[in-house]
């Protein structure tokens, strides 16, 4: 699974960081999402799906094989 984030859509809510901190972070300056890795680590798939589902801006896209 790969993750794509649209920083232009991000509103800085931080829900993705709470759901999957191993994949997402936020910029200190404005809270916009930062992708730590586009390849989801094994065992984190469900957390990343949850992050995408709860994102209020729908700024997270998942690509699954």
PDBQT receptor file of N, H, CA, C and O in Angstrom, charges set to zero:
ATOM      1  N   UNK A   1       0.842  -1.176   0.000  1.00  0.00    +0.000 N 
ATOM      2  CA  UNK A   1       0.000   0.000   0.000  1.00  0.00    +0.000 C 
ATOM      3  C   UNK A   1       0.886   1.238   0.000  1.00  0.00    +0.000 C 
ATOM      4  O   UNK A   1       1.883   1.309   0.718  1.00  0.00    +0.000 OA
ATOM      5  N   UNK A   2       0.501   2.207  -0.817  1.00  0.00    +0.000 N 
ATOM      6  H   UNK A   2      -0.309   2.149  -1.400  1.00  0.00    +0.000 HD
ATOM      7  CA  UNK A   2       1.213   3.484  -0.865  1.00  0.00    +0.000 C 
ATOM      8  C   UNK A   2       0.257   4.598  -0.432  1.00  0.00    +0.000 C 
ATOM      9  O   UNK A   2      -0.959   4.500  -0.595  1.00  0.00    +0.000 OA
ATOM     10  N   UNK A   3       0.842   5.649   0.119  1.00  0.00    +0.000 N 
ATOM     11  H   UNK A   3       1.830   5.728   0.252  1.00  0.00    +0.000 HD
ATOM     12  CA  UNK A   3       0.074   6.785   0.599  1.00  0.00    +0.000 C 
ATOM     13  C   UNK A   3       0.454   8.024  -0.205  1.00  0.00    +0.000 C 
ATOM     14  O   UNK A   3       1.628   8.270  -0.481  1.00  0.00    +0.000 OA
ATOM     15  N   UNK A   4      -0.551   8.786  -0.568  1.00  0.00    +0.000 N 
ATOM     16  H   UNK A   4      -1.504   8.586  -0.344  1.00  0.00    +0.000 HD
ATOM     17  CA  UNK A   4      -0.350  10.065  -1.244  1.00  0.00    +0.000 C 
ATOM     18  C   UNK A   4      -1.116  11.104  -0.431  1.00  0.00    +0.000 C 
ATOM     19  O   UNK A   4      -2.282  10.897  -0.098  1.00  0.00    +0.000 OA
ATOM     20  N   UNK A   5      -0.462  12.225  -0.109  1.00  0.00    +0.000 N 
ATOM     21  H   UNK A   5       0.486  12.393  -0.379  1.00  0.00    +0.000 HD
ATOM     22  CA  UNK A   5      -1.153  13.295   0.602  1.00  0.00    +0.000 C 
ATOM     23  C   UNK A   5      -1.188  14.552  -0.264  1.00  0.00    +0.000 C 
ATOM     24  O   UNK A   5      -0.253  14.843  -1.009  1.00  0.00    +0.000 OA
ATOM     25  N   UNK A   6      -2.270  15.272  -0.147  1.00  0.00    +0.000 N 
ATOM     26  H   UNK A   6      -3.030  15.035   0.459  1.00  0.00    +0.000 HD
ATOM     27  CA  UNK A   6      -2.430  16.541  -0.847  1.00  0.00    +0.000 C 
ATOM     28  C   UNK A   6      -2.291  17.651   0.191  1.00  0.00    +0.000 C 
ATOM     29  O   UNK A   6      -3.249  17.985   0.887  1.00  0.00    +0.000 OA
ATOM     30  N   UNK A   7      -1.101  18.211   0.285  1.00  0.00    +0.000 N 
ATOM     31  H   UNK A   7      -0.323  17.939  -0.281  1.00  0.00    +0.000 HD
ATOM     32  CA  UNK A   7      -0.841  19.236   1.295  1.00  0.00    +0.000 C 
ATOM     33  C   UNK A   7      -1.691  20.484   1.059  1.00  0.00    +0.000 C 
ATOM     34  O   UNK A   7      -1.956  21.225   2.006  1.00  0.00    +0.000 OA
ATOM     35  N   UNK A   8      -2.119  20.732  -0.164  1.00  0.00    +0.000 N 
ATOM     36  H   UNK A   8      -1.904  20.129  -0.932  1.00  0.00    +0.000 HD
ATOM     37  CA  UNK A   8      -2.959  21.889  -0.445  1.00  0.00    +0.000 C 
ATOM     38  C   UNK A   8      -4.361  21.739   0.151  1.00  0.00    +0.000 C 
ATOM     39  O   UNK A   8      -5.017  22.733   0.462  1.00  0.00    +0.000 OA
ATOM     40  N   UNK A   9      -4.813  20.505   0.307  1.00  0.00    +0.000 N 
ATOM     41  H   UNK A   9      -4.280  19.698   0.054  1.00  0.00    +0.000 HD
ATOM     42  CA  UNK A   9      -6.138  20.253   0.886  1.00  0.00    +0.000 C 
ATOM     43  C   UNK A   9      -6.087  20.159   2.402  1.00  0.00    +0.000 C 
ATOM     44  O   UNK A   9      -7.093  20.397   3.070  1.00  0.00    +0.000 OA
ATOM     45  N   UNK A  10      -4.948  19.821   2.946  1.00  0.00    +0.000 N 
ATOM     46  H   UNK A  10      -4.131  19.627   2.403  1.00  0.00    +0.000 HD
ATOM     47  CA  UNK A  10      -4.801  19.586   4.377  1.00  0.00    +0.000 C 
ATOM     48  C   UNK A  10      -5.191  20.839   5.176  1.00  0.00    +0.000 C 
ATOM     49  O   UNK A  10      -4.818  21.957   4.822  1.00  0.00    +0.000 OA
ATOM     50  N   UNK A  11      -5.948  20.625   6.259  1.00  0.00    +0.000 N 
ATOM     51  H   UNK A  11      -6.251  19.717   6.546  1.00  0.00    +0.000 HD
ATOM     52  CA  UNK A  11      -6.361  21.723   7.135  1.00  0.00    +0.000 C 
ATOM     53  C   UNK A  11      -5.629  21.688   8.475  1.00  0.00    +0.000 C 
ATOM     54  O   UNK A  11      -5.900  22.508   9.353  1.00  0.00    +0.000 OA
ATOM     55  N   UNK A  12      -4.707  20.746   8.633  1.00  0.00    +0.000 N 
ATOM     56  H   UNK A  12      -4.487  20.081   7.919  1.00  0.00    +0.000 HD
ATOM     57  CA  UNK A  12      -3.899  20.689   9.842  1.00  0.00    +0.000 C 
ATOM     58  C   UNK A  12      -4.609  20.155  11.069  1.00  0.00    +0.000 C 
ATOM     59  O   UNK A  12      -4.224  20.485  12.191  1.00  0.00    +0.000 OA
ATOM     60  N   UNK A  13      -5.629  19.345  10.888  1.00  0.00    +0.000 N 
ATOM     61  H   UNK A  13      -5.942  19.077   9.977  1.00  0.00    +0.000 HD
ATOM     62  CA  UNK A  13      -6.380  18.804  12.027  1.00  0.00    +0.000 C 
ATOM     63  C   UNK A  13      -5.556  17.820  12.851  1.00  0.00    +0.000 C 
ATOM     64  O   UNK A  13      -5.778  17.686  14.054  1.00  0.00    +0.000 OA
ATOM     65  N   UNK A  14      -4.617  17.137  12.224  1.00  0.00    +0.000 N 
ATOM     66  H   UNK A  14      -4.437  17.246  11.247  1.00  0.00    +0.000 HD
ATOM     67  CA  UNK A  14      -3.732  16.224  12.940  1.00  0.00    +0.000 C 
ATOM     68  C   UNK A  14      -4.297  14.858  13.242  1.00  0.00    +0.000 C 
ATOM     69  O   UNK A  14      -3.661  14.079  13.953  1.00  0.00    +0.000 OA
ATOM     70  N   UNK A  15      -5.464  14.541  12.729  1.00  0.00    +0.000 N 
ATOM     71  H   UNK A  15      -5.980  15.174  12.152  1.00  0.00    +0.000 HD
ATOM     72  CA  UNK A  15      -6.066  13.232  12.990  1.00  0.00    +0.000 C 
ATOM     73  C   UNK A  15      -5.224  12.096  12.419  1.00  0.00    +0.000 C 
ATOM     74  O   UNK A  15      -5.170  11.007  12.990  1.00  0.00    +0.000 OA
ATOM     75  N   UNK A  16      -4.571  12.354  11.296  1.00  0.00    +0.000 N 
ATOM     76  H   UNK A  16      -4.615  13.239  10.832  1.00  0.00    +0.000 HD
ATOM     77  CA  UNK A  16      -3.734  11.329  10.676  1.00  0.00    +0.000 C 
ATOM     78  C   UNK A  16      -2.541  10.992  11.571  1.00  0.00    +0.000 C 
ATOM     79  O   UNK A  16      -2.156   9.828  11.686  1.00  0.00    +0.000 OA
ATOM     80  N   UNK A  17      -1.966  11.998  12.196  1.00  0.00    +0.000 N 
ATOM     81  H   UNK A  17      -2.279  12.944  12.103  1.00  0.00    +0.000 HD
ATOM     82  CA  UNK A  17      -0.820  11.784  13.086  1.00  0.00    +0.000 C 
ATOM     83  C   UNK A  17      -1.232  10.957  14.294  1.00  0.00    +0.000 C 
ATOM     84  O   UNK A  17      -0.488  10.082  14.738  1.00  0.00    +0.000 OA
ATOM     85  N   UNK A  18      -2.399  11.230  14.817  1.00  0.00    +0.000 N 
ATOM     86  H   UNK A  18      -3.004  11.940  14.456  1.00  0.00    +0.000 HD
ATOM     87  CA  UNK A  18      -2.896  10.451  15.957  1.00  0.00    +0.000 C 
ATOM     88  C   UNK A  18      -3.174   9.002  15.564  1.00  0.00    +0.000 C 
ATOM     89  O   UNK A  18      -2.931   8.085  16.349  1.00  0.00    +0.000 OA
ATOM     90  N   UNK A  19      -3.681   8.798  14.356  1.00  0.00    +0.000 N 
ATOM     91  H   UNK A  19      -3.879   9.542  13.718  1.00  0.00    +0.000 HD
ATOM     92  CA  UNK A  19      -4.035   7.449  13.906  1.00  0.00    +0.000 C 
ATOM     93  C   UNK A  19      -2.827   6.627  13.475  1.00  0.00    +0.000 C 
ATOM     94  O   UNK A  19      -2.776   5.421  13.720  1.00  0.00    +0.000 OA
ATOM     95  N   UNK A  20      -1.847   7.278  12.831  1.00  0.00    +0.000 N 
ATOM     96  H   UNK A  20      -1.888   8.257  12.632  1.00  0.00    +0.000 HD
ATOM     97  CA  UNK A  20      -0.706   6.539  12.276  1.00  0.00    +0.000 C 
ATOM     98  C   UNK A  20       0.566   7.388  12.360  1.00  0.00    +0.000 C 
ATOM     99  O   UNK A  20       1.055   7.868  11.338  1.00  0.00    +0.000 OA
ATOM    100  N   UNK A  21       1.104   7.576  13.565  1.00  0.00    +0.000 N 
ATOM    101  H   UNK A  21       0.707   7.186  14.395  1.00  0.00    +0.000 HD
ATOM    102  CA  UNK A  21       2.282   8.433  13.725  1.00  0.00    +0.000 C 
ATOM    103  C   UNK A  21       3.542   7.901  13.056  1.00  0.00    +0.000 C 
ATOM    104  O   UNK A  21       4.506   8.647  12.881  1.00  0.00    +0.000 OA
ATOM    105  N   UNK A  22       3.552   6.644  12.685  1.00  0.00    +0.000 N 
ATOM    106  H   UNK A  22       2.769   6.038  12.828  1.00  0.00    +0.000 HD
ATOM    107  CA  UNK A  22       4.706   6.078  11.998  1.00  0.00    +0.000 C 
ATOM    108  C   UNK A  22       4.730   6.459  10.515  1.00  0.00    +0.000 C 
ATOM    109  O   UNK A  22       5.731   6.243   9.831  1.00  0.00    +0.000 OA
ATOM    110  N   UNK A  23       3.621   7.026  10.021  1.00  0.00    +0.000 N 
ATOM    111  H   UNK A  23       2.808   7.201  10.576  1.00  0.00    +0.000 HD
ATOM    112  CA  UNK A  23       3.511   7.385   8.610  1.00  0.00    +0.000 C 
ATOM    113  C   UNK A  23       3.343   8.893   8.413  1.00  0.00    +0.000 C 
ATOM    114  O   UNK A  23       3.817   9.450   7.423  1.00  0.00    +0.000 OA
ATOM    115  N   UNK A  24       2.665   9.552   9.362  1.00  0.00    +0.000 N 
ATOM    116  H   UNK A  24       2.280   9.099  10.166  1.00  0.00    +0.000 HD
ATOM    117  CA  UNK A  24       2.344  10.971   9.208  1.00  0.00    +0.000 C 
ATOM    118  C   UNK A  24       2.958  11.812  10.318  1.00  0.00    +0.000 C 
ATOM    119  O   UNK A  24       3.131  11.355  11.447  1.00  0.00    +0.000 OA
ATOM    120  N   UNK A  25       3.282  13.046   9.970  1.00  0.00    +0.000 N 
ATOM    121  H   UNK A  25       3.141  13.417   9.052  1.00  0.00    +0.000 HD
ATOM    122  CA  UNK A  25       3.719  14.055  10.937  1.00  0.00    +0.000 C 
ATOM    123  C   UNK A  25       3.120  15.377  10.476  1.00  0.00    +0.000 C 
ATOM    124  O   UNK A  25       2.425  15.426   9.461  1.00  0.00    +0.000 OA
ATOM    125  N   UNK A  26       3.385  16.446  11.215  1.00  0.00    +0.000 N 
ATOM    126  H   UNK A  26       3.949  16.406  12.040  1.00  0.00    +0.000 HD
ATOM    127  CA  UNK A  26       2.896  17.768  10.849  1.00  0.00    +0.000 C 
ATOM    128  C   UNK A  26       4.040  18.764  10.874  1.00  0.00    +0.000 C 
ATOM    129  O   UNK A  26       4.952  18.662  11.695  1.00  0.00    +0.000 OA
ATOM    130  N   UNK A  27       3.983  19.736   9.958  1.00  0.00    +0.000 N 
ATOM    131  H   UNK A  27       3.242  19.819   9.291  1.00  0.00    +0.000 HD
ATOM    132  CA  UNK A  27       4.964  20.812   9.964  1.00  0.00    +0.000 C 
ATOM    133  C   UNK A  27       4.738  21.666  11.205  1.00  0.00    +0.000 C 
ATOM    134  O   UNK A  27       3.600  21.945  11.584  1.00  0.00    +0.000 OA
ATOM    135  N   UNK A  28       5.830  22.075  11.829  1.00  0.00    +0.000 N 
ATOM    136  H   UNK A  28       6.755  21.849  11.522  1.00  0.00    +0.000 HD
ATOM    137  CA  UNK A  28       5.730  22.919  13.018  1.00  0.00    +0.000 C 
ATOM    138  C   UNK A  28       5.138  24.283  12.693  1.00  0.00    +0.000 C 
ATOM    139  O   UNK A  28       4.421  24.862  13.511  1.00  0.00    +0.000 OA
ATOM    140  N   UNK A  29       5.429  24.793  11.519  1.00  0.00    +0.000 N 
ATOM    141  H   UNK A  29       6.011  24.323  10.855  1.00  0.00    +0.000 HD
ATOM    142  CA  UNK A  29       5.032  26.160  11.181  1.00  0.00    +0.000 C 
ATOM    143  C   UNK A  29       3.527  26.349  10.998  1.00  0.00    +0.000 C 
ATOM    144  O   UNK A  29       2.981  27.389  11.365  1.00  0.00    +0.000 OA
ATOM    145  N   UNK A  30       2.852  25.335  10.427  1.00  0.00    +0.000 N 
ATOM    146  H   UNK A  30       3.296  24.489  10.129  1.00  0.00    +0.000 HD
ATOM    147  CA  UNK A  30       1.436  25.516  10.125  1.00  0.00    +0.000 C 
ATOM    148  C   UNK A  30       0.565  24.277  10.338  1.00  0.00    +0.000 C 
ATOM    149  O   UNK A  30      -0.642  24.325  10.098  1.00  0.00    +0.000 OA
ATOM    150  N   UNK A  31       1.153  23.182  10.779  1.00  0.00    +0.000 N 
ATOM    151  H   UNK A  31       2.133  23.143  10.974  1.00  0.00    +0.000 HD
ATOM    152  CA  UNK A  31       0.379  21.977  11.064  1.00  0.00    +0.000 C 
ATOM    153  C   UNK A  31       0.014  21.137   9.864  1.00  0.00    +0.000 C 
ATOM    154  O   UNK A  31      -0.697  20.143  10.010  1.00  0.00    +0.000 OA
ATOM    155  N   UNK A  32       0.478  21.502   8.682  1.00  0.00    +0.000 N 
ATOM    156  H   UNK A  32       1.056  22.310   8.564  1.00  0.00    +0.000 HD
ATOM    157  CA  UNK A  32       0.155  20.745   7.471  1.00  0.00    +0.000 C 
ATOM    158  C   UNK A  32       0.852  19.382   7.517  1.00  0.00    +0.000 C 
ATOM    159  O   UNK A  32       1.975  19.254   8.004  1.00  0.00    +0.000 OA
ATOM    160  N   UNK A  33       0.164  18.385   7.006  1.00  0.00    +0.000 N 
ATOM    161  H   UNK A  33      -0.749  18.488   6.611  1.00  0.00    +0.000 HD
ATOM    162  CA  UNK A  33       0.654  17.010   7.036  1.00  0.00    +0.000 C 
ATOM    163  C   UNK A  33       1.993  16.866   6.313  1.00  0.00    +0.000 C 
ATOM    164  O   UNK A  33       2.244  17.491   5.283  1.00  0.00    +0.000 OA
ATOM    165  N   UNK A  34       2.836  16.020   6.894  1.00  0.00    +0.000 N 
ATOM    166  H   UNK A  34       2.632  15.512   7.731  1.00  0.00    +0.000 HD
ATOM    167  CA  UNK A  34       4.104  15.630   6.286  1.00  0.00    +0.000 C 
ATOM    168  C   UNK A  34       4.105  14.106   6.230  1.00  0.00    +0.000 C 
ATOM    169  O   UNK A  34       3.864  13.440   7.237  1.00  0.00    +0.000 OA
ATOM    170  N   UNK A  35       4.372  13.569   5.070  1.00  0.00    +0.000 N 
ATOM    171  H   UNK A  35       4.567  14.109   4.251  1.00  0.00    +0.000 HD
ATOM    172  CA  UNK A  35       4.413  12.125   4.883  1.00  0.00    +0.000 C 
ATOM    173  C   UNK A  35       5.808  11.630   5.230  1.00  0.00    +0.000 C 
ATOM    174  O   UNK A  35       6.787  12.037   4.604  1.00  0.00    +0.000 OA
ATOM    175  N   UNK A  36       5.905  10.757   6.221  1.00  0.00    +0.000 N 
ATOM    176  H   UNK A  36       5.110  10.427   6.730  1.00  0.00    +0.000 HD
ATOM    177  CA  UNK A  36       7.198  10.222   6.641  1.00  0.00    +0.000 C 
ATOM    178  C   UNK A  36       7.672   9.116   5.713  1.00  0.00    +0.000 C 
ATOM    179  O   UNK A  36       8.873   8.949   5.505  1.00  0.00    +0.000 OA
ATOM    180  N   UNK A  37       6.734   8.360   5.156  1.00  0.00    +0.000 N 
ATOM    181  H   UNK A  37       5.758   8.495   5.325  1.00  0.00    +0.000 HD
ATOM    182  CA  UNK A  37       7.040   7.303   4.197  1.00  0.00    +0.000 C 
ATOM    183  C   UNK A  37       5.817   7.067   3.336  1.00  0.00    +0.000 C 
ATOM    184  O   UNK A  37       4.699   7.014   3.848  1.00  0.00    +0.000 OA
ATOM    185  N   UNK A  38       6.013   6.925   2.041  1.00  0.00    +0.000 N 
ATOM    186  H   UNK A  38       6.921   6.968   1.625  1.00  0.00    +0.000 HD
ATOM    187  CA  UNK A  38       4.866   6.638   1.174  1.00  0.00    +0.000 C 
ATOM    188  C   UNK A  38       4.535   5.154   1.156  1.00  0.00    +0.000 C 
ATOM    189  O   UNK A  38       3.427   4.767   0.784  1.00  0.00    +0.000 OA
ATOM    190  N   UNK A  39       5.491   4.319   1.557  1.00  0.00    +0.000 N 
ATOM    191  H   UNK A  39       6.391   4.632   1.860  1.00  0.00    +0.000 HD
ATOM    192  CA  UNK A  39       5.260   2.881   1.646  1.00  0.00    +0.000 C 
ATOM    193  C   UNK A  39       4.862   2.543   3.074  1.00  0.00    +0.000 C 
ATOM    194  O   UNK A  39       5.650   2.721   4.003  1.00  0.00    +0.000 OA
ATOM    195  N   UNK A  40       3.649   2.059   3.245  1.00  0.00    +0.000 N 
ATOM    196  H   UNK A  40       3.009   1.915   2.491  1.00  0.00    +0.000 HD
ATOM    197  CA  UNK A  40       3.127   1.769   4.576  1.00  0.00    +0.000 C 
ATOM    198  C   UNK A  40       3.863   0.587   5.181  1.00  0.00    +0.000 C 
ATOM    199  O   UNK A  40       3.943  -0.476   4.565  1.00  0.00    +0.000 OA
ATOM    200  N   UNK A  41       4.407   0.762   6.396  1.00  0.00    +0.000 N 
ATOM    201  H   UNK A  41       4.342   1.625   6.897  1.00  0.00    +0.000 HD
ATOM    202  CA  UNK A  41       5.103  -0.348   7.059  1.00  0.00    +0.000 C 
ATOM    203  C   UNK A  41       4.142  -1.503   7.355  1.00  0.00    +0.000 C 
ATOM    204  O   UNK A  41       2.958  -1.297   7.622  1.00  0.00    +0.000 OA
ATOM    205  N   UNK A  42       4.678  -2.705   7.300  1.00  0.00    +0.000 N 
ATOM    206  H   UNK A  42       5.639  -2.872   7.082  1.00  0.00    +0.000 HD
ATOM    207  CA  UNK A  42       3.877  -3.883   7.608  1.00  0.00    +0.000 C 
ATOM    208  C   UNK A  42       3.263  -3.736   8.992  1.00  0.00    +0.000 C 
ATOM    209  O   UNK A  42       3.938  -3.350   9.946  1.00  0.00    +0.000 OA
ATOM    210  N   UNK A  43       1.998  -4.042   9.087  1.00  0.00    +0.000 N 
ATOM    211  H   UNK A  43       1.449  -4.355   8.312  1.00  0.00    +0.000 HD
ATOM    212  CA  UNK A  43       1.293  -3.953  10.353  1.00  0.00    +0.000 C 
ATOM    213  C   UNK A  43       0.617  -2.618  10.603  1.00  0.00    +0.000 C 
ATOM    214  O   UNK A  43      -0.135  -2.477  11.567  1.00  0.00    +0.000 OA
ATOM    215  N   UNK A  44       0.875  -1.632   9.746  1.00  0.00    +0.000 N 
ATOM    216  H   UNK A  44       1.486  -1.747   8.963  1.00  0.00    +0.000 HD
ATOM    217  CA  UNK A  44       0.289  -0.301   9.921  1.00  0.00    +0.000 C 
ATOM    218  C   UNK A  44      -0.843  -0.018   8.930  1.00  0.00    +0.000 C 
ATOM    219  O   UNK A  44      -1.396   1.082   8.921  1.00  0.00    +0.000 OA
ATOM    220  N   UNK A  45      -1.178  -0.974   8.124  1.00  0.00    +0.000 N 
ATOM    221  H   UNK A  45      -0.728  -1.867   8.132  1.00  0.00    +0.000 HD
ATOM    222  CA  UNK A  45      -2.167  -0.758   7.073  1.00  0.00    +0.000 C 
ATOM    223  C   UNK A  45      -3.519  -0.283   7.617  1.00  0.00    +0.000 C 
ATOM    224  O   UNK A  45      -4.113   0.654   7.084  1.00  0.00    +0.000 OA
ATOM    225  N   UNK A  46      -3.989  -0.923   8.660  1.00  0.00    +0.000 N 
ATOM    226  H   UNK A  46      -3.506  -1.684   9.093  1.00  0.00    +0.000 HD
ATOM    227  CA  UNK A  46      -5.305  -0.551   9.195  1.00  0.00    +0.000 C 
ATOM    228  C   UNK A  46      -5.288   0.851   9.803  1.00  0.00    +0.000 C 
ATOM    229  O   UNK A  46      -6.265   1.590   9.682  1.00  0.00    +0.000 OA
ATOM    230  N   UNK A  47      -4.189   1.218  10.452  1.00  0.00    +0.000 N 
ATOM    231  H   UNK A  47      -3.395   0.617  10.550  1.00  0.00    +0.000 HD
ATOM    232  CA  UNK A  47      -4.058   2.568  11.007  1.00  0.00    +0.000 C 
ATOM    233  C   UNK A  47      -4.077   3.620   9.901  1.00  0.00    +0.000 C 
ATOM    234  O   UNK A  47      -4.687   4.677  10.059  1.00  0.00    +0.000 OA
ATOM    235  N   UNK A  48      -3.417   3.335   8.791  1.00  0.00    +0.000 N 
ATOM    236  H   UNK A  48      -2.922   2.476   8.663  1.00  0.00    +0.000 HD
ATOM    237  CA  UNK A  48      -3.368   4.277   7.678  1.00  0.00    +0.000 C 
ATOM    238  C   UNK A  48      -4.736   4.377   7.003  1.00  0.00    +0.000 C 
ATOM    239  O   UNK A  48      -5.146   5.468   6.608  1.00  0.00    +0.000 OA
ATOM    240  N   UNK A  49      -5.440   3.264   6.865  1.00  0.00    +0.000 N 
ATOM    241  H   UNK A  49      -5.107   2.377   7.186  1.00  0.00    +0.000 HD
ATOM    242  CA  UNK A  49      -6.800   3.314   6.321  1.00  0.00    +0.000 C 
ATOM    243  C   UNK A  49      -7.702   4.172   7.212  1.00  0.00    +0.000 C 
ATOM    244  O   UNK A  49      -8.520   4.945   6.714  1.00  0.00    +0.000 OA
ATOM    245  N   UNK A  50      -7.548   4.032   8.520  1.00  0.00    +0.000 N 
ATOM    246  H   UNK A  50      -6.883   3.404   8.924  1.00  0.00    +0.000 HD
ATOM    247  CA  UNK A  50      -8.320   4.832   9.470  1.00  0.00    +0.000 C 
ATOM    248  C   UNK A  50      -7.966   6.312   9.330  1.00  0.00    +0.000 C 
ATOM    249  O   UNK A  50      -8.858   7.160   9.352  1.00  0.00    +0.000 OA
ATOM    250  N   UNK A  51      -6.693   6.631   9.187  1.00  0.00    +0.000 N 
ATOM    251  H   UNK A  51      -5.969   5.942   9.169  1.00  0.00    +0.000 HD
ATOM    252  CA  UNK A  51      -6.260   8.018   9.010  1.00  0.00    +0.000 C 
ATOM    253  C   UNK A  51      -6.906   8.632   7.772  1.00  0.00    +0.000 C 
ATOM    254  O   UNK A  51      -7.380   9.767   7.814  1.00  0.00    +0.000 OA
ATOM    255  N   UNK A  52      -6.924   7.890   6.679  1.00  0.00    +0.000 N 
ATOM    256  H   UNK A  52      -6.539   6.967   6.645  1.00  0.00    +0.000 HD
ATOM    257  CA  UNK A  52      -7.544   8.383   5.448  1.00  0.00    +0.000 C 
ATOM    258  C   UNK A  52      -9.044   8.573   5.635  1.00  0.00    +0.000 C 
ATOM    259  O   UNK A  52      -9.618   9.547   5.148  1.00  0.00    +0.000 OA
ATOM    260  N   UNK A  53      -9.666   7.650   6.332  1.00  0.00    +0.000 N 
ATOM    261  H   UNK A  53      -9.200   6.859   6.728  1.00  0.00    +0.000 HD
ATOM    262  CA  UNK A  53     -11.113   7.701   6.543  1.00  0.00    +0.000 C 
ATOM    263  C   UNK A  53     -11.525   8.898   7.395  1.00  0.00    +0.000 C 
ATOM    264  O   UNK A  53     -12.554   9.518   7.126  1.00  0.00    +0.000 OA
ATOM    265  N   UNK A  54     -10.738   9.230   8.417  1.00  0.00    +0.000 N 
ATOM    266  H   UNK A  54      -9.903   8.726   8.635  1.00  0.00    +0.000 HD
ATOM    267  CA  UNK A  54     -11.140  10.293   9.344  1.00  0.00    +0.000 C 
ATOM    268  C   UNK A  54     -10.593  11.670   8.971  1.00  0.00    +0.000 C 
ATOM    269  O   UNK A  54     -10.898  12.650   9.651  1.00  0.00    +0.000 OA
ATOM    270  N   UNK A  55      -9.802  11.765   7.920  1.00  0.00    +0.000 N 
ATOM    271  H   UNK A  55      -9.554  10.969   7.368  1.00  0.00    +0.000 HD
ATOM    272  CA  UNK A  55      -9.258  13.059   7.513  1.00  0.00    +0.000 C 
ATOM    273  C   UNK A  55     -10.401  14.001   7.120  1.00  0.00    +0.000 C 
ATOM    274  O   UNK A  55     -11.139  13.711   6.179  1.00  0.00    +0.000 OA
ATOM    275  N   UNK A  56     -10.557  15.125   7.829  1.00  0.00    +0.000 N 
ATOM    276  H   UNK A  56      -9.957  15.361   8.594  1.00  0.00    +0.000 HD
ATOM    277  CA  UNK A  56     -11.680  16.026   7.527  1.00  0.00    +0.000 C 
ATOM    278  C   UNK A  56     -11.569  16.712   6.171  1.00  0.00    +0.000 C 
ATOM    279  O   UNK A  56     -12.577  17.158   5.624  1.00  0.00    +0.000 OA
ATOM    280  N   UNK A  57     -10.369  16.802   5.625  1.00  0.00    +0.000 N 
ATOM    281  H   UNK A  57      -9.550  16.440   6.069  1.00  0.00    +0.000 HD
ATOM    282  CA  UNK A  57     -10.157  17.456   4.333  1.00  0.00    +0.000 C 
ATOM    283  C   UNK A  57     -10.053  16.462   3.180  1.00  0.00    +0.000 C 
ATOM    284  O   UNK A  57      -9.908  16.866   2.027  1.00  0.00    +0.000 OA
ATOM    285  N   UNK A  58     -10.124  15.171   3.482  1.00  0.00    +0.000 N 
ATOM    286  H   UNK A  58     -10.241  14.843   4.420  1.00  0.00    +0.000 HD
ATOM    287  CA  UNK A  58      -9.949  14.125   2.472  1.00  0.00    +0.000 C 
ATOM    288  C   UNK A  58      -8.651  14.317   1.704  1.00  0.00    +0.000 C 
ATOM    289  O   UNK A  58      -8.613  14.206   0.478  1.00  0.00    +0.000 OA
ATOM    290  N   UNK A  59      -7.588  14.610   2.448  1.00  0.00    +0.000 N 
ATOM    291  H   UNK A  59      -7.619  14.700   3.444  1.00  0.00    +0.000 HD
ATOM    292  CA  UNK A  59      -6.284  14.910   1.846  1.00  0.00    +0.000 C 
ATOM    293  C   UNK A  59      -5.381  13.689   1.715  1.00  0.00    +0.000 C 
ATOM    294  O   UNK A  59      -4.246  13.804   1.253  1.00  0.00    +0.000 OA
ATOM    295  N   UNK A  60      -5.873  12.530   2.117  1.00  0.00    +0.000 N 
ATOM    296  H   UNK A  60      -6.795  12.436   2.492  1.00  0.00    +0.000 HD
ATOM    297  CA  UNK A  60      -5.060  11.302   2.085  1.00  0.00    +0.000 C 
ATOM    298  C   UNK A  60      -5.677  10.328   1.090  1.00  0.00    +0.000 C 
ATOM    299  O   UNK A  60      -6.865  10.008   1.150  1.00  0.00    +0.000 OA
ATOM    300  N   UNK A  61      -4.825   9.867   0.171  1.00  0.00    +0.000 N 
ATOM    301  H   UNK A  61      -3.861  10.127   0.123  1.00  0.00    +0.000 HD
ATOM    302  CA  UNK A  61      -5.257   8.886  -0.816  1.00  0.00    +0.000 C 
ATOM    303  C   UNK A  61      -4.413   7.634  -0.655  1.00  0.00    +0.000 C 
ATOM    304  O   UNK A  61      -3.207   7.718  -0.425  1.00  0.00    +0.000 OA
ATOM    305  N   UNK A  62      -5.035   6.487  -0.775  1.00  0.00    +0.000 N 
ATOM    306  H   UNK A  62      -6.014   6.419  -0.962  1.00  0.00    +0.000 HD
ATOM    307  CA  UNK A  62      -4.332   5.213  -0.658  1.00  0.00    +0.000 C 
ATOM    308  C   UNK A  62      -4.332   4.503  -1.991  1.00  0.00    +0.000 C 
ATOM    309  O   UNK A  62      -5.328   4.503  -2.715  1.00  0.00    +0.000 OA
ATOM    310  N   UNK A  63      -3.202   3.897  -2.305  1.00  0.00    +0.000 N 
ATOM    311  H   UNK A  63      -2.393   3.896  -1.717  1.00  0.00    +0.000 HD
ATOM    312  CA  UNK A  63      -3.079   3.095  -3.517  1.00  0.00    +0.000 C 
ATOM    313  C   UNK A  63      -2.734   1.681  -3.076  1.00  0.00    +0.000 C 
ATOM    314  O   UNK A  63      -1.649   1.408  -2.563  1.00  0.00    +0.000 OA
ATOM    315  N   UNK A  64      -3.689   0.801  -3.293  1.00  0.00    +0.000 N 
ATOM    316  H   UNK A  64      -4.570   1.023  -3.710  1.00  0.00    +0.000 HD
ATOM    317  CA  UNK A  64      -3.494  -0.599  -2.884  1.00  0.00    +0.000 C 
ATOM    318  C   UNK A  64      -3.368  -1.467  -4.118  1.00  0.00    +0.000 C 
ATOM    319  O   UNK A  64      -4.106  -1.299  -5.089  1.00  0.00    +0.000 OA
ATOM    320  N   UNK A  65      -2.413  -2.412  -4.073  1.00  0.00    +0.000 N 
ATOM    321  H   UNK A  65      -1.813  -2.549  -3.284  1.00  0.00    +0.000 HD
ATOM    322  CA  UNK A  65      -2.235  -3.292  -5.241  1.00  0.00    +0.000 C 
ATOM    323  C   UNK A  65      -3.416  -4.212  -5.466  1.00  0.00    +0.000 C 
ATOM    324  O   UNK A  65      -3.409  -5.006  -6.407  1.00  0.00    +0.000 OA
TER     325      UNK A  65
